Amino acid sequence: MTMLGFDADDTLWHNERFFTLTQARFAELMGDFAGRDHLEDRLLAAERRNIGRYGFGVKGFTLSMIETAIEVSEARVSATVIAELLEAGREMLAHPIELLPHVETTITTLAASYKLVLITKGDLLDQERKLAQSGLGPCFQAVEVVSEKTPEIYTRIFDRHGMGARQGIMVGNSMKSDILPMLEAGGRAIHIPDRGVTWALDHAEAPASHPRLLTLESMENLAEALHKFALE
């Protein structure tokens, strides 16, 4: 049975838009100290520095907002603003899950013919919460929450749960995290681009052409495309 790896955030359910909304709130709260563009640049720099310390997800993002607030204000930011940033992080961790179009039907259908494994970055507790709320949990035979997605990680996961990366397929919205490392591992990949806002640190250029890469507009035709792609 062919193993399919699925990304979670912005592949199965909405995620990045909550970060975008919270970042806008951060800019409002810090408006007395700097303009929005400057704040976004400084926050992005903090996130880049902190990925190795805090990993991906809401908790690291919240800590990066607080760090940026202190730095930009030269430690003059009020405790009230810090408290609001903490509350914004808690709200992100509690937001209800909204599946992307065609996801529920497609995943349920594929689970009958393929071995599905969820492969996602982020905070373990938050990803477990989102998967449980999504109702998709029973469709996945395994869940892997990793600190980073690399060719070595994909090789290890597809060896553990399938017949190796060369016999597997990875489905996701991120060219940098979901697609390019899987192709480098020797596997096949299906890219379903996120039509919303892409996180700057997750951006990468797509290869001009690749025999093991397929791009789809949405999940709607994934089952049919997968069948043909898997047979090639």
N, C-alpha and C positions, 0 to 999 in steps of 0.2 A: 504494500500500500504506500503510495507516494505521501511523503510528509510535506505539509504546508506550514511555513512559519508566517505568523501574522504580527505585524506591529499593532499597537493599541491606540495611543493618542493620535487623533486626527487621521487615523485610518479606519478605526471602528467607531469612535465617538469624538465629539467636539472637545477640544482642549486648549489650543493656542489662543482662541478668542478670549478666554478668561484671563490669560496672562496679559493680553493687550488691554483689556478693560482695567485691570488692576494697575498697569503701568500708567494709564491715563490718570487714574486716581492719584498715583504717586506724584505725577507732574503737577496736579492741582495742589496737593498738600505742600509741595516744595516750591511753589511758584514765587514765593518771596525771596528765594535764594538764587534761582537760576531759571533760564528759559527751558522750554520743553526739549528742544533738540540737544542742548548741552546735558540735561539730566538723562536723556535716553542714551547718549554716548557714554556718560560716566557709569550708568547702570550696566550697560552692556560690557564695559571693561571689567566691572566688578564680577559679573557673572562669569566672564571668561577666566578671571583669576581663581574663582571659587569652585569651579567645576571639580577640580582635583581634590578639594577639601570636603565639599558638601554633596557632590554628585548632582544629578539632574532632578528637577521636580520643584514643587511648591516651597518646600522648606528652604532649599538653597536660594531660591528666588527671593523669598522674604528676607532672609539674612543679608542678601546682596542689596536689597532696597534699604535696609536699615544702615548698612555700612556706607552706602552712597549718600544717604541723608546726612550722616555725621560728617563725612568728608566734605561734601559740597557746602554745608553750612558752617564749616570750621567748628564743629561741636556746639553750635548754637541752636540746633533743632530742639524743639520742645519735647518733653516726655509725652505730651498729648499726641503729637504727630507720630512718635514711635509707637504708641499704643494703637493708633489707627492703622499703621502699617501691619502690626501684628494681627489685628482684627481682620484686615484685608486678606492676609495669608490664611487665617482660619476659615474665612468664607470660601476661599478657593478650594480648601480641603473638604468642604461640605457641599459644594455645588452639585446639583442633581446631574446624572448622566443623561446625555441626549445622543442617541445613536445617529450616525450619518445615514443618508438615504440608502435603501436596499441592503443594509448590513445584516439585519436580523434574518431576513429570508435567505440571503446568500450563505451566511455562515451555517445556518441550520441545514441547508441543502448539502453543502460541502462536507459536513461532519459525517454524512452517511457513506461517503466514498473515499475520503482522505483522512489521514491522521493530522489533526490540527494542533499546533503548539503556539501559544502566545509568547512572543519574544519582545520585551519592552524595556526601556530605560525608565529610571525614576525611583521614587521612594516606594519601598515594598508595601507598607501599610496602605498608602494611597492607591497604588495600582490594584491591590487586592480588593479594596473598597469599590473601586470603579468597576472592576470585573464582576463582582457580586451584584452590584446595582444594575449592571447592563443586562443581566439575565442570560448571558452567553456562556457562563462558566461551564455548564455541562457539555458544551460542544468541543471544549478543548481537553485533550488528553494530558497536557502538561502546560505549566506556566514557568517561564524563565524571566526573572527580573534581573537585568545586568547593569553594571556601572557604565559600560560603554559597548558599542557594537563595532566589532572589528572582524576581519577575516578569521582570526584565530577563534574568536567567540562563536562565530557561526559554524566553523568546522567542528568545534567541540559539541555544540548543541545538536547539530544534525547527525553527528556520530552517535550521540547518546540516545536520541529518540527515533532516529530514522536509519537510513542506509548510507549516510554521508551527505555532505553538501552537494556533491555532484548529482545525486539522485533526488535532491529536494528543491523546493521553490519557496522564495521569500516574497511576501506581499506587503507593501507599505507605501507611505506617502513621502518619506524623506529620502531624497537621492543620496545624501551623505551617509545616513545611518542605516537605512534599510536595503538600499540597492547596491551601491558601489562595493561595500565590503563583501556582500554575498557573491557578487560576480567575481571578485578577486579570490574568493574561497573556491571558485570553480562551479558554483551553483547557478540556478536560474532565478530571475527576479521579475516581479510584475509591479510596475510603478503606477500608483493611482494618486496623482498630484493633489495636494490640498489646494483648493481654490480660494482659501482665505489667506491670512497673513502667515508667512513662514518665518520662524525664528531666525534671526540673522546668523547665529552660530550653527545653525543646522542647514545652511545653504551650500550647495555644491552644483557644479555644472554637470549636465547629463552627457554621456558619451554620444558622439555624433551618430553612431550606429553600433549595435552589439547583437550578435546572434542569439544570446541568451537573455535578452532584455525585451520585455513587452510593456507598452504603456496603454492604460485604459483611462477613460474619462471618469468612470465611477465603478462601484461594485455591481452595478446592474447586470453586466454581461460577463462577470468574472467566471462563473461556472462553465459557460460555454468556451470562453477563451482558455481557461485552464486545461480543459480536456484536450483541445487542439495543441496547446503549448507543451503539455506533458508528453504528448505522443511524438513530438518532433525529435 
